[in-house]
Amino acid sequence: MDLSCKKCHYIISKEWYFCPNCGRKLKRRPLSTSILTQIGLYLTCLLFPPFGLIPGMRYLLQKRAGAAVIGSICIVLTIIATAVTLLVAQKMYVNLQKQIDQQMQYYNELGI
């Protein structure tokens, strides 16, 4: 059974991602699982926690087992980084509130 491009009707192979005649996208390329890509993904998950969910879900939905593992790691790293960020922010808020209370107490003792 011959497949053809829906735009230009050129005979295509099912392995092709683009039509060689008109350049139309035939299907999505599988996501890269190279070491450099993984490092970039994991850094994104750790440094920009909420945004790590997007590539994590993309990789998790891939049919290849390696890509699904990468997606799972991204999601776990994003959840951990988000939890750490929230804990640090909460501690900073508590410390700031204590400093403000100390300042207010100092000014009250001075009668200002």
Secondary structure, DSSP 4 states (H G I P E B T S, - for coil): --EE-TTT--EE-TT-SB-TTT--B-SPPPPP--HHHHHHHHHHHHHSGGGGHHHHHHHHTSSSHHHHHHHHHHHHHHHHHHHHHHHHHHHHHHHHHHHHHHHHHHHHHHT-
